[in-house]
């Protein structure tokens, strides 16, 4: 049998070249993979007739690719009767990884075609996923899916969830969600609550580790969104260890607000001149103004009092000991690249505080969507319980003043008050002396 130059559509291509002397090994002929052209990628319905025909042809191409890929996966994933597994087990990972990479890309492309065509269908490479699902009990399949997650998260992050890709097996959904959280990708909503009781022990351990580590607090914030409602069910407390923390309410009575002049951080208001394009530009300015060194906070305070330019700051807070300085930068609202609306993540923090100490700086995202129409207003900062974590106190208004005789603050535009505490890179529900477990 002659060696053939094959595309990754045949996931066993590399092994076919290595084992060309084995007559029972059969690979598919070279064929194209599904690629969505640029002029269709940002479409969402309203296609011309020629575009509709093109989209249908692309979908048919995806179906054919699925069939070919399914045959390759059957060969690679079959734990018995496949000489490849026994003969070259140590070299089989490369083509299997390539096959899973191709399957992941095909899943996204076929789902994107659904959005482009604006059809109520859910086109998926079903035959390929049947082969994967049939071998989920095989440790080789699980290892391949686990290695697939970080590779694809690095490139796609939350995109599959924005596109509502729903064909993945439960095991991979959890792996992809964990990979996002482990890389501090937030807002994916990646681990459905109902999966939790069925997660494998190692997955639960990794999830618990994320929740309990300060530097991974972005993971905790994301999990809080998924689990908060479910934690209202007391029966879930034994299943989800962080429920006691999540049940803590963030809204408070006005009387609980501290006396900021006595117990809060001292605030200095500034007029923001200009704005920073991104975090990197702000950090470069900060490092140039006062390089990281001993007594950086006091040196930075002195520099700010001298009114340096440019100064794109709303103001800053300092604690009584002047060991912490919290800056409120004016960041530009950078326009996202033009893309279809179903690919835009609208739940991305836009306002940050920058906590400066002598040892470094930390960006902490402010809570969002507290008010009826806005994110709310930051009233002040404190460390009432003196645990070293900053507490943020915010207010937000609810109720429209669109009727006659309504008094703002009494009948409408009623202020609500909220309390949070810094936990790594996020402000989370405040609990006296507590930490997520």
Secondary structure, 3 states (H helix, E strand, C coil): CCCCCCCCCCCCHHHHHHCCCCCCCCCCCCCCCCCCCHHHHCCCCCCCHHHHHHHHHHHHHHHHHHHHHHHHHHHHHCCCCCHHHHHCHHHCHHHHHHHHHHHHHHHHHHHHHHHHHCCCCCCCCHHHHHHHHHCCCCHHHHHHHHHHHHHHHHHHCCHHHHCCCCCCCHHHHHHHHHHHHHCCCCCCCCCCHHHHHHCCHHHHHHHHHHHHCHHHHHHHHHHHHHHCCHHHCHHHHHCCCCHHHHCCCCEECHHHCCCHHHHECEEEECCCCCCECCHHHHHHHHHHHCCCCCCHHHHHHHHHHCCCCCCCEEEEEECCCCCCEEEEECECCCCCCCCCHHHCCCCCCCCEEEEEECCEEEEEECCCCCCCCCCCEEEEEECCCCCCCCEEEEEEEECCCCCCCCCECCCECEEEEEEEEEECCEEEECCCCCCCC
